[in-house]
Amino acid sequence: MSAPLLQAKALTRRYALPRTSLFKPAPDLVAVNSASFSLHRGETLGVVGESGSGKSTLARMVMAFEAPDEGHILFEGQDLNAVSSQELRRLRRRFQMVFQDPFGSLDPRRSIGWSIAEPLRAMGEDSKARVDEALEQVGLTASVAGRYPHEFSGGQRQRVAIARAIVTRPALLVADEAVSALDVSVQAQILNLLLDLQDELGLGILFISHDMAVVASICDTLLVMQHGHTLEAGPAHEVLNAPTHEYTRSLLKAAKA
C-alpha cells in the first residue's frame, strides 16, 4: 500500500484552565489525549463524537492552526510542526478546510467569485479560470461568480465553500461538521458531492461529525472520541456493526432514534 497522505502520531493538546487557587498551578484540560490515525488518498476517515469530545481540536491541529503539545502530524511525509513557515505556506495549498457555517465563512460584502479566489490570492495567484472550474465541479455555473452569499440557499453556500476549498486542487479536505447546519435532504446532496469530488480529484477526506448516521454514509474508517480519548478506531463497517464500547453504541442508538 502507498504511504499515508496524513498521519497523526500520539497527538495531545492541553489548555490551561483558570486558577482555582493562588498557591496551585492552573489545572489543564486535555482536549485530545494521544490520538493516532492514518488516512490514504481517496479514503474518508470519520472522527465522531459529541460536543467536547476533542474532534474539532484534532481538526485544528491537522490544519496546523494549533500545534500539538505532544506528538506529530505528518502530511505527505512532512511534519507540519517542524517545517519552516515558508514551507508550511507552500504545503497549505495541498490541504484545505470546509467549515460548519457556510454563511459565516463567506464575506457577505464580497462576491462569491472573490471569496473562492481567496486561497489563490494568499499564494500569489488569482485565476478566474480556476474559480470557474471550481464552481462547475461543485454543481454551480461560472455565471454565478458575481453574485453575493445572501443570494444563495444554505446548500448552495456550502457548495461555494467547497469550491473555495478545492480551488487550489488540494490532496486533503478537512470537513468540520460540514453538513450539520443543513436540512437532511440537502445533507445528502452535499455528501454525494463530496464523494463525487473524491472520485474525481483523489481526495483524502477527514470528516468531523457528531452524527453517526452521517459518518456511516460516507466514511471508510472511523475514530470515535469522547473527552479527548479515542475509544474505538477501525474500518467503518466493523465499528458500526460490532461496536466494542458503550459510548459508540449510544451514538448508534441516537442516530437510529
Secondary structure, DSSP 8 states (H G I E B T S, - for coil): ----SEEEEEEEEEEE---S-TTS---EEEEEEEEEEEE-TT-EEEEE--TTSSHHHHHHHHTTSS--SEEEEEETTEETTTS-HHHHHHHHTTEEEE-S-TTTTS-TTS-HHHHHTHHHHHTT---HHHHHHHHHHTT--GGGTTS-GGGS-HHHHHHHHHHHHHTT--SEEEEESTTTTS-HHHHHHHHHHHHHHHHHH--EEEEEES-HHHHHHH-SEEEEEETTEEEEEEEHHHHHHS--SHHHHHHHHHHH-
